[in-house]
Amino acid sequence: MTISIRLTADQESRLEMLARRTGRSKSFYVRTALHEYLADMEDAFAADAAIDAFEAGGRRSRPLSELATRSDS
């Protein structure tokens, strides 16, 4: 599949320089960046769905700062 994107001059220059320095293609770095971004976004959406399901079950989430200051003694 072919996709066209517009890069800023700075992005294009940096991508070109990285490709030249490493002997890899610009496409390699674009695919690698997209792969990492998609993995991060999938994780974020899965986390959102998990907290929504948790709270839909009548449970309440609390901030870590509240848990850290809670005394169980």
PyMOL Python script that loads the backbone (N, CA, C, O; Angstrom):
from pymol import cmd

cmd.read_pdbstr("""\
ATOM      1  N   MET A   1       0.845  -1.167   0.000  1.00  0.00           N
ATOM      2  CA  MET A   1       0.000   0.000   0.000  1.00  0.00           C
ATOM      3  C   MET A   1       0.895   1.236   0.000  1.00  0.00           C
ATOM      4  O   MET A   1       1.889   1.295   0.723  1.00  0.00           O
ATOM      5  N   THR A   2       0.546   2.180  -0.784  1.00  0.00           N
ATOM      6  CA  THR A   2       1.305   3.424  -0.858  1.00  0.00           C
ATOM      7  C   THR A   2       0.496   4.542  -0.229  1.00  0.00           C
ATOM      8  O   THR A   2      -0.699   4.686  -0.488  1.00  0.00           O
ATOM      9  N   ILE A   3       1.163   5.331   0.600  1.00  0.00           N
ATOM     10  CA  ILE A   3       0.534   6.481   1.248  1.00  0.00           C
ATOM     11  C   ILE A   3       1.444   7.677   1.037  1.00  0.00           C
ATOM     12  O   ILE A   3       2.668   7.560   1.112  1.00  0.00           O
ATOM     13  N   SER A   4       0.842   8.824   0.774  1.00  0.00           N
ATOM     14  CA  SER A   4       1.612  10.061   0.656  1.00  0.00           C
ATOM     15  C   SER A   4       1.389  10.891   1.908  1.00  0.00           C
ATOM     16  O   SER A   4       0.269  10.996   2.407  1.00  0.00           O
ATOM     17  N   ILE A   5       2.465  11.478   2.410  1.00  0.00           N
ATOM     18  CA  ILE A   5       2.358  12.368   3.565  1.00  0.00           C
ATOM     19  C   ILE A   5       3.159  13.630   3.279  1.00  0.00           C
ATOM     20  O   ILE A   5       4.087  13.630   2.471  1.00  0.00           O
ATOM     21  N   ARG A   6       2.783  14.692   3.953  1.00  0.00           N
ATOM     22  CA  ARG A   6       3.530  15.949   3.825  1.00  0.00           C
ATOM     23  C   ARG A   6       4.391  16.105   5.070  1.00  0.00           C
ATOM     24  O   ARG A   6       3.905  16.016   6.197  1.00  0.00           O
ATOM     25  N   LEU A   7       5.661  16.336   4.847  1.00  0.00           N
ATOM     26  CA  LEU A   7       6.600  16.568   5.937  1.00  0.00           C
ATOM     27  C   LEU A   7       7.031  18.021   5.915  1.00  0.00           C
ATOM     28  O   LEU A   7       7.052  18.668   4.868  1.00  0.00           O
ATOM     29  N   THR A   8       7.373  18.519   7.089  1.00  0.00           N
ATOM     30  CA  THR A   8       7.971  19.851   7.124  1.00  0.00           C
ATOM     31  C   THR A   8       9.379  19.729   6.545  1.00  0.00           C
ATOM     32  O   THR A   8       9.915  18.626   6.431  1.00  0.00           O
ATOM     33  N   ALA A   9       9.962  20.839   6.189  1.00  0.00           N
ATOM     34  CA  ALA A   9      11.328  20.829   5.661  1.00  0.00           C
ATOM     35  C   ALA A   9      12.288  20.231   6.684  1.00  0.00           C
ATOM     36  O   ALA A   9      13.197  19.482   6.325  1.00  0.00           O
ATOM     37  N   ASP A  10      12.084  20.565   7.965  1.00  0.00           N
ATOM     38  CA  ASP A  10      12.937  20.033   9.023  1.00  0.00           C
ATOM     39  C   ASP A  10      12.790  18.522   9.140  1.00  0.00           C
ATOM     40  O   ASP A  10      13.790  17.814   9.257  1.00  0.00           O
ATOM     41  N   GLN A  11      11.562  18.019   9.111  1.00  0.00           N
ATOM     42  CA  GLN A  11      11.346  16.570   9.198  1.00  0.00           C
ATOM     43  C   GLN A  11      11.979  15.856   8.009  1.00  0.00           C
ATOM     44  O   GLN A  11      12.623  14.818   8.167  1.00  0.00           O
ATOM     45  N   GLU A  12      11.795  16.411   6.840  1.00  0.00           N
ATOM     46  CA  GLU A  12      12.362  15.801   5.637  1.00  0.00           C
ATOM     47  C   GLU A  12      13.887  15.767   5.713  1.00  0.00           C
ATOM     48  O   GLU A  12      14.506  14.756   5.381  1.00  0.00           O
ATOM     49  N   SER A  13      14.484  16.856   6.143  1.00  0.00           N
ATOM     50  CA  SER A  13      15.931  16.936   6.257  1.00  0.00           C
ATOM     51  C   SER A  13      16.466  15.936   7.271  1.00  0.00           C
ATOM     52  O   SER A  13      17.448  15.240   7.014  1.00  0.00           O
ATOM     53  N   ARG A  14      15.814  15.871   8.422  1.00  0.00           N
ATOM     54  CA  ARG A  14      16.259  14.945   9.473  1.00  0.00           C
ATOM     55  C   ARG A  14      16.117  13.497   9.030  1.00  0.00           C
ATOM     56  O   ARG A  14      16.998  12.677   9.289  1.00  0.00           O
ATOM     57  N   LEU A  15      15.008  13.179   8.361  1.00  0.00           N
ATOM     58  CA  LEU A  15      14.784  11.825   7.878  1.00  0.00           C
ATOM     59  C   LEU A  15      15.821  11.454   6.822  1.00  0.00           C
ATOM     60  O   LEU A  15      16.367  10.351   6.842  1.00  0.00           O
ATOM     61  N   GLU A  16      16.085  12.365   5.915  1.00  0.00           N
ATOM     62  CA  GLU A  16      17.089  12.131   4.868  1.00  0.00           C
ATOM     63  C   GLU A  16      18.470  11.906   5.472  1.00  0.00           C
ATOM     64  O   GLU A  16      19.191  10.999   5.057  1.00  0.00           O
ATOM     65  N   MET A  17      18.839  12.732   6.452  1.00  0.00           N
ATOM     66  CA  MET A  17      20.145  12.610   7.080  1.00  0.00           C
ATOM     67  C   MET A  17      20.277  11.286   7.843  1.00  0.00           C
ATOM     68  O   MET A  17      21.315  10.628   7.778  1.00  0.00           O
ATOM     69  N   LEU A  18      19.232  10.907   8.558  1.00  0.00           N
ATOM     70  CA  LEU A  18      19.252   9.641   9.287  1.00  0.00           C
ATOM     71  C   LEU A  18      19.398   8.467   8.330  1.00  0.00           C
ATOM     72  O   LEU A  18      20.169   7.542   8.584  1.00  0.00           O
ATOM     73  N   ALA A  19      18.660   8.508   7.239  1.00  0.00           N
ATOM     74  CA  ALA A  19      18.738   7.431   6.246  1.00  0.00           C
ATOM     75  C   ALA A  19      20.138   7.338   5.643  1.00  0.00           C
ATOM     76  O   ALA A  19      20.680   6.245   5.479  1.00  0.00           O
ATOM     77  N   ARG A  20      20.714   8.485   5.318  1.00  0.00           N
ATOM     78  CA  ARG A  20      22.074   8.480   4.753  1.00  0.00           C
ATOM     79  C   ARG A  20      23.093   7.953   5.742  1.00  0.00           C
ATOM     80  O   ARG A  20      23.950   7.145   5.384  1.00  0.00           O
ATOM     81  N   ARG A  21      23.008   8.405   6.989  1.00  0.00           N
ATOM     82  CA  ARG A  21      23.979   8.001   8.014  1.00  0.00           C
ATOM     83  C   ARG A  21      23.926   6.510   8.324  1.00  0.00           C
ATOM     84  O   ARG A  21      24.948   5.897   8.636  1.00  0.00           O
ATOM     85  N   THR A  22      22.745   5.935   8.238  1.00  0.00           N
ATOM     86  CA  THR A  22      22.590   4.540   8.650  1.00  0.00           C
ATOM     87  C   THR A  22      22.522   3.558   7.496  1.00  0.00           C
ATOM     88  O   THR A  22      22.625   2.348   7.697  1.00  0.00           O
ATOM     89  N   GLY A  23      22.350   4.072   6.289  1.00  0.00           N
ATOM     90  CA  GLY A  23      22.243   3.171   5.140  1.00  0.00           C
ATOM     91  C   GLY A  23      20.872   2.512   5.039  1.00  0.00           C
ATOM     92  O   GLY A  23      20.685   1.590   4.247  1.00  0.00           O
ATOM     93  N   ARG A  24      19.929   2.972   5.824  1.00  0.00           N
ATOM     94  CA  ARG A  24      18.558   2.459   5.761  1.00  0.00           C
ATOM     95  C   ARG A  24      17.730   3.400   4.899  1.00  0.00           C
ATOM     96  O   ARG A  24      18.122   4.540   4.652  1.00  0.00           O
ATOM     97  N   SER A  25      16.588   2.915   4.446  1.00  0.00           N
ATOM     98  CA  SER A  25      15.731   3.761   3.619  1.00  0.00           C
ATOM     99  C   SER A  25      14.867   4.665   4.495  1.00  0.00           C
ATOM    100  O   SER A  25      14.613   4.380   5.665  1.00  0.00           O
ATOM    101  N   LYS A  26      14.434   5.748   3.893  1.00  0.00           N
ATOM    102  CA  LYS A  26      13.503   6.641   4.593  1.00  0.00           C
ATOM    103  C   LYS A  26      12.218   5.878   4.906  1.00  0.00           C
ATOM    104  O   LYS A  26      11.625   6.065   5.968  1.00  0.00           O
ATOM    105  N   SER A  27      11.791   5.024   3.986  1.00  0.00           N
ATOM    106  CA  SER A  27      10.582   4.231   4.199  1.00  0.00           C
ATOM    107  C   SER A  27      10.721   3.328   5.425  1.00  0.00           C
ATOM    108  O   SER A  27       9.757   3.125   6.163  1.00  0.00           O
ATOM    109  N   PHE A  28      11.913   2.793   5.639  1.00  0.00           N
ATOM    110  CA  PHE A  28      12.146   1.956   6.820  1.00  0.00           C
ATOM    111  C   PHE A  28      11.839   2.737   8.087  1.00  0.00           C
ATOM    112  O   PHE A  28      11.161   2.230   8.981  1.00  0.00           O
ATOM    113  N   TYR A  29      12.330   3.963   8.172  1.00  0.00           N
ATOM    114  CA  TYR A  29      12.126   4.763   9.381  1.00  0.00           C
ATOM    115  C   TYR A  29      10.675   5.215   9.530  1.00  0.00           C
ATOM    116  O   TYR A  29      10.167   5.293  10.649  1.00  0.00           O
ATOM    117  N   VAL A  30      10.011   5.509   8.433  1.00  0.00           N
ATOM    118  CA  VAL A  30       8.598   5.888   8.505  1.00  0.00           C
ATOM    119  C   VAL A  30       7.769   4.684   8.965  1.00  0.00           C
ATOM    120  O   VAL A  30       6.886   4.831   9.810  1.00  0.00           O
ATOM    121  N   ARG A  31       8.046   3.499   8.418  1.00  0.00           N
ATOM    122  CA  ARG A  31       7.324   2.291   8.840  1.00  0.00           C
ATOM    123  C   ARG A  31       7.597   1.974  10.301  1.00  0.00           C
ATOM    124  O   ARG A  31       6.681   1.607  11.038  1.00  0.00           O
ATOM    125  N   THR A  32       8.864   2.116  10.733  1.00  0.00           N
ATOM    126  CA  THR A  32       9.217   1.850  12.130  1.00  0.00           C
ATOM    127  C   THR A  32       8.504   2.817  13.068  1.00  0.00           C
ATOM    128  O   THR A  32       7.970   2.407  14.099  1.00  0.00           O
ATOM    129  N   ALA A  33       8.496   4.090  12.715  1.00  0.00           N
ATOM    130  CA  ALA A  33       7.822   5.094  13.546  1.00  0.00           C
ATOM    131  C   ALA A  33       6.324   4.817  13.615  1.00  0.00           C
ATOM    132  O   ALA A  33       5.724   4.928  14.683  1.00  0.00           O
ATOM    133  N   LEU A  34       5.723   4.463  12.497  1.00  0.00           N
ATOM    134  CA  LEU A  34       4.295   4.166  12.476  1.00  0.00           C
ATOM    135  C   LEU A  34       3.993   2.931  13.319  1.00  0.00           C
ATOM    136  O   LEU A  34       3.008   2.909  14.057  1.00  0.00           O
ATOM    137  N   HIS A  35       4.826   1.917  13.216  1.00  0.00           N
ATOM    138  CA  HIS A  35       4.644   0.700  14.010  1.00  0.00           C
ATOM    139  C   HIS A  35       4.650   1.025  15.503  1.00  0.00           C
ATOM    140  O   HIS A  35       3.782   0.566  16.245  1.00  0.00           O
ATOM    141  N   GLU A  36       5.626   1.815  15.939  1.00  0.00           N
ATOM    142  CA  GLU A  36       5.723   2.187  17.354  1.00  0.00           C
ATOM    143  C   GLU A  36       4.523   3.032  17.783  1.00  0.00           C
ATOM    144  O   GLU A  36       3.962   2.809  18.855  1.00  0.00           O
ATOM    145  N   TYR A  37       4.134   3.980  16.969  1.00  0.00           N
ATOM    146  CA  TYR A  37       3.001   4.855  17.291  1.00  0.00           C
ATOM    147  C   TYR A  37       1.718   4.041  17.410  1.00  0.00           C
ATOM    148  O   TYR A  37       0.954   4.220  18.359  1.00  0.00           O
ATOM    149  N   LEU A  38       1.481   3.151  16.455  1.00  0.00           N
ATOM    150  CA  LEU A  38       0.271   2.341  16.503  1.00  0.00           C
ATOM    151  C   LEU A  38       0.239   1.463  17.744  1.00  0.00           C
ATOM    152  O   LEU A  38      -0.812   1.316  18.367  1.00  0.00           O
ATOM    153  N   ALA A  39       1.373   0.880  18.111  1.00  0.00           N
ATOM    154  CA  ALA A  39       1.431   0.052  19.323  1.00  0.00           C
ATOM    155  C   ALA A  39       1.096   0.885  20.555  1.00  0.00           C
ATOM    156  O   ALA A  39       0.344   0.437  21.421  1.00  0.00           O
ATOM    157  N   ASP A  40       1.648   2.091  20.641  1.00  0.00           N
ATOM    158  CA  ASP A  40       1.360   2.978  21.770  1.00  0.00           C
ATOM    159  C   ASP A  40      -0.118   3.353  21.815  1.00  0.00           C
ATOM    160  O   ASP A  40      -0.727   3.340  22.884  1.00  0.00           O
ATOM    161  N   MET A  41      -0.696   3.684  20.667  1.00  0.00           N
ATOM    162  CA  MET A  41      -2.104   4.073  20.621  1.00  0.00           C
ATOM    163  C   MET A  41      -3.018   2.899  20.968  1.00  0.00           C
ATOM    164  O   MET A  41      -4.016   3.077  21.665  1.00  0.00           O
ATOM    165  N   GLU A  42      -2.684   1.707  20.488  1.00  0.00           N
ATOM    166  CA  GLU A  42      -3.475   0.527  20.825  1.00  0.00           C
ATOM    167  C   GLU A  42      -3.440   0.268  22.328  1.00  0.00           C
ATOM    168  O   GLU A  42      -4.462  -0.070  22.925  1.00  0.00           O
ATOM    169  N   ASP A  43      -2.269   0.426  22.938  1.00  0.00           N
ATOM    170  CA  ASP A  43      -2.150   0.268  24.393  1.00  0.00           C
ATOM    171  C   ASP A  43      -2.983   1.307  25.134  1.00  0.00           C
ATOM    172  O   ASP A  43      -3.651   0.980  26.115  1.00  0.00           O
ATOM    173  N   ALA A  44      -2.951   2.540  24.679  1.00  0.00           N
ATOM    174  CA  ALA A  44      -3.705   3.614  25.328  1.00  0.00           C
ATOM    175  C   ALA A  44      -5.206   3.351  25.242  1.00  0.00           C
ATOM    176  O   ALA A  44      -5.920   3.525  26.229  1.00  0.00           O
ATOM    177  N   PHE A  45      -5.685   2.939  24.087  1.00  0.00           N
ATOM    178  CA  PHE A  45      -7.109   2.654  23.948  1.00  0.00           C
ATOM    179  C   PHE A  45      -7.515   1.426  24.758  1.00  0.00           C
ATOM    180  O   PHE A  45      -8.615   1.388  25.309  1.00  0.00           O
ATOM    181  N   ALA A  46      -6.647   0.431  24.836  1.00  0.00           N
ATOM    182  CA  ALA A  46      -6.948  -0.746  25.664  1.00  0.00           C
ATOM    183  C   ALA A  46      -7.023  -0.355  27.134  1.00  0.00           C
ATOM    184  O   ALA A  46      -7.886  -0.850  27.859  1.00  0.00           O
ATOM    185  N   ALA A  47      -6.140   0.519  27.582  1.00  0.00           N
ATOM    186  CA  ALA A  47      -6.163   0.984  28.970  1.00  0.00           C
ATOM    187  C   ALA A  47      -7.435   1.769  29.243  1.00  0.00           C
ATOM    188  O   ALA A  47      -8.052   1.596  30.294  1.00  0.00           O
ATOM    189  N   ASP A  48      -7.838   2.630  28.314  1.00  0.00           N
ATOM    190  CA  ASP A  48      -9.086   3.388  28.477  1.00  0.00           C
ATOM    191  C   ASP A  48     -10.286   2.442  28.574  1.00  0.00           C
ATOM    192  O   ASP A  48     -11.167   2.643  29.410  1.00  0.00           O
ATOM    193  N   ALA A  49     -10.320   1.423  27.730  1.00  0.00           N
ATOM    194  CA  ALA A  49     -11.425   0.462  27.753  1.00  0.00           C
ATOM    195  C   ALA A  49     -11.438  -0.306  29.066  1.00  0.00           C
ATOM    196  O   ALA A  49     -12.505  -0.586  29.614  1.00  0.00           O
ATOM    197  N   ALA A  50     -10.255  -0.650  29.573  1.00  0.00           N
ATOM    198  CA  ALA A  50     -10.173  -1.396  30.837  1.00  0.00           C
ATOM    199  C   ALA A  50     -10.684  -0.559  32.005  1.00  0.00           C
ATOM    200  O   ALA A  50     -11.412  -1.073  32.854  1.00  0.00           O
ATOM    201  N   ILE A  51     -10.319   0.709  32.065  1.00  0.00           N
ATOM    202  CA  ILE A  51     -10.785   1.560  33.172  1.00  0.00           C
ATOM    203  C   ILE A  51     -12.279   1.822  33.033  1.00  0.00           C
ATOM    204  O   ILE A  51     -12.983   1.895  34.040  1.00  0.00           O
ATOM    205  N   ASP A  52     -12.781   1.965  31.799  1.00  0.00           N
ATOM    206  CA  ASP A  52     -14.225   2.143  31.597  1.00  0.00           C
ATOM    207  C   ASP A  52     -14.988   0.915  32.086  1.00  0.00           C
ATOM    208  O   ASP A  52     -16.017   1.042  32.750  1.00  0.00           O
ATOM    209  N   ALA A  53     -14.482  -0.274  31.757  1.00  0.00           N
ATOM    210  CA  ALA A  53     -15.129  -1.516  32.206  1.00  0.00           C
ATOM    211  C   ALA A  53     -15.058  -1.635  33.734  1.00  0.00           C
ATOM    212  O   ALA A  53     -16.023  -2.062  34.369  1.00  0.00           O
ATOM    213  N   PHE A  54     -13.933  -1.262  34.314  1.00  0.00           N
ATOM    214  CA  PHE A  54     -13.758  -1.294  35.764  1.00  0.00           C
ATOM    215  C   PHE A  54     -14.798  -0.400  36.430  1.00  0.00           C
ATOM    216  O   PHE A  54     -15.476  -0.820  37.368  1.00  0.00           O
ATOM    217  N   GLU A  55     -14.920   0.820  35.946  1.00  0.00           N
ATOM    218  CA  GLU A  55     -15.856   1.770  36.540  1.00  0.00           C
ATOM    219  C   GLU A  55     -17.308   1.421  36.232  1.00  0.00           C
ATOM    220  O   GLU A  55     -18.188   1.724  37.037  1.00  0.00           O
ATOM    221  N   ALA A  56     -17.585   0.789  35.086  1.00  0.00           N
ATOM    222  CA  ALA A  56     -18.946   0.360  34.748  1.00  0.00           C
ATOM    223  C   ALA A  56     -19.417  -0.740  35.697  1.00  0.00           C
ATOM    224  O   ALA A  56     -20.619  -0.938  35.872  1.00  0.00           O
ATOM    225  N   GLY A  57     -18.486  -1.447  36.301  1.00  0.00           N
ATOM    226  CA  GLY A  57     -18.808  -2.494  37.276  1.00  0.00           C
ATOM    227  C   GLY A  57     -19.091  -1.927  38.655  1.00  0.00           C
ATOM    228  O   GLY A  57     -19.210  -2.680  39.621  1.00  0.00           O
ATOM    229  N   GLY A  58     -19.200  -0.605  38.760  1.00  0.00           N
ATOM    230  CA  GLY A  58     -19.514   0.024  40.027  1.00  0.00           C
ATOM    231  C   GLY A  58     -18.313   0.287  40.906  1.00  0.00           C
ATOM    232  O   GLY A  58     -18.460   0.744  42.039  1.00  0.00           O
ATOM    233  N   ARG A  59     -17.145   0.011  40.408  1.00  0.00           N
ATOM    234  CA  ARG A  59     -15.928   0.270  41.193  1.00  0.00           C
ATOM    235  C   ARG A  59     -15.413   1.663  40.894  1.00  0.00           C
ATOM    236  O   ARG A  59     -15.688   2.226  39.834  1.00  0.00           O
ATOM    237  N   ARG A  60     -14.673   2.207  41.824  1.00  0.00           N
ATOM    238  CA  ARG A  60     -14.163   3.569  41.678  1.00  0.00           C
ATOM    239  C   ARG A  60     -12.643   3.524  41.580  1.00  0.00           C
ATOM    240  O   ARG A  60     -11.973   2.855  42.367  1.00  0.00           O
ATOM    241  N   SER A  61     -12.126   4.232  40.621  1.00  0.00           N
ATOM    242  CA  SER A  61     -10.670   4.345  40.516  1.00  0.00           C
ATOM    243  C   SER A  61     -10.212   5.504  41.385  1.00  0.00           C
ATOM    244  O   SER A  61     -10.964   6.446  41.633  1.00  0.00           O
ATOM    245  N   ARG A  62      -8.980   5.425  41.841  1.00  0.00           N
ATOM    246  CA  ARG A  62      -8.415   6.489  42.674  1.00  0.00           C
ATOM    247  C   ARG A  62      -7.044   6.850  42.150  1.00  0.00           C
ATOM    248  O   ARG A  62      -6.344   5.999  41.600  1.00  0.00           O
ATOM    249  N   PRO A  63      -6.653   8.099  42.312  1.00  0.00           N
ATOM    250  CA  PRO A  63      -5.310   8.494  41.856  1.00  0.00           C
ATOM    251  C   PRO A  63      -4.221   7.823  42.700  1.00  0.00           C
ATOM    252  O   PRO A  63      -4.425   7.532  43.879  1.00  0.00           O
ATOM    253  N   LEU A  64      -3.100   7.593  42.098  1.00  0.00           N
ATOM    254  CA  LEU A  64      -1.981   6.960  42.789  1.00  0.00           C
ATOM    255  C   LEU A  64      -1.579   7.756  44.026  1.00  0.00           C
ATOM    256  O   LEU A  64      -1.206   7.172  45.044  1.00  0.00           O
ATOM    257  N   SER A  65      -1.651   9.075  43.947  1.00  0.00           N
ATOM    258  CA  SER A  65      -1.262   9.901  45.098  1.00  0.00           C
ATOM    259  C   SER A  65      -2.136   9.590  46.315  1.00  0.00           C
ATOM    260  O   SER A  65      -1.655   9.630  47.448  1.00  0.00           O
ATOM    261  N   GLU A  66      -3.403   9.284  46.091  1.00  0.00           N
ATOM    262  CA  GLU A  66      -4.289   8.923  47.197  1.00  0.00           C
ATOM    263  C   GLU A  66      -3.906   7.568  47.790  1.00  0.00           C
ATOM    264  O   GLU A  66      -3.932   7.389  49.008  1.00  0.00           O
ATOM    265  N   LEU A  67      -3.560   6.640  46.949  1.00  0.00           N
ATOM    266  CA  LEU A  67      -3.164   5.323  47.433  1.00  0.00           C
ATOM    267  C   LEU A  67      -1.832   5.378  48.166  1.00  0.00           C
ATOM    268  O   LEU A  67      -1.626   4.657  49.143  1.00  0.00           O
ATOM    269  N   ALA A  68      -0.935   6.227  47.700  1.00  0.00           N
ATOM    270  CA  ALA A  68       0.399   6.324  48.296  1.00  0.00           C
ATOM    271  C   ALA A  68       0.346   6.912  49.699  1.00  0.00           C
ATOM    272  O   ALA A  68       1.195   6.600  50.534  1.00  0.00           O
ATOM    273  N   THR A  69      -0.639   7.757  49.965  1.00  0.00           N
ATOM    274  CA  THR A  69      -0.724   8.393  51.287  1.00  0.00           C
ATOM    275  C   THR A  69      -1.645   7.637  52.240  1.00  0.00           C
ATOM    276  O   THR A  69      -1.734   7.981  53.419  1.00  0.00           O
ATOM    277  N   ARG A  70      -2.320   6.626  51.745  1.00  0.00           N
ATOM    278  CA  ARG A  70      -3.244   5.851  52.579  1.00  0.00           C
ATOM    279  C   ARG A  70      -2.474   5.009  53.569  1.00  0.00           C
ATOM    280  O   ARG A  70      -1.496   4.355  53.210  1.00  0.00           O
ATOM    281  N   SER A  71      -2.909   5.024  54.798  1.00  0.00           N
ATOM    282  CA  SER A  71      -2.250   4.247  55.855  1.00  0.00           C
ATOM    283  C   SER A  71      -3.071   2.993  56.136  1.00  0.00           C
ATOM    284  O   SER A  71      -4.256   3.081  56.460  1.00  0.00           O
ATOM    285  N   ASP A  72      -2.445   1.835  56.013  1.00  0.00           N
ATOM    286  CA  ASP A  72      -3.135   0.562  56.306  1.00  0.00           C
ATOM    287  C   ASP A  72      -2.825   0.066  57.702  1.00  0.00           C
ATOM    288  O   ASP A  72      -3.222  -1.047  58.047  1.00  0.00           O
ATOM    289  N   SER A  73      -2.139   0.838  58.515  1.00  0.00           N
ATOM    290  CA  SER A  73      -1.757   0.338  59.827  1.00  0.00           C
ATOM    291  C   SER A  73      -2.792   0.617  60.866  1.00  0.00           C
ATOM    292  O   SER A  73      -2.613   0.255  62.029  1.00  0.00           O
TER     293      SER A  73
END
""", "prot")
cmd.dss("prot")
cmd.show_as("cartoon", "prot")
cmd.util.cbc("prot")
cmd.orient("prot")
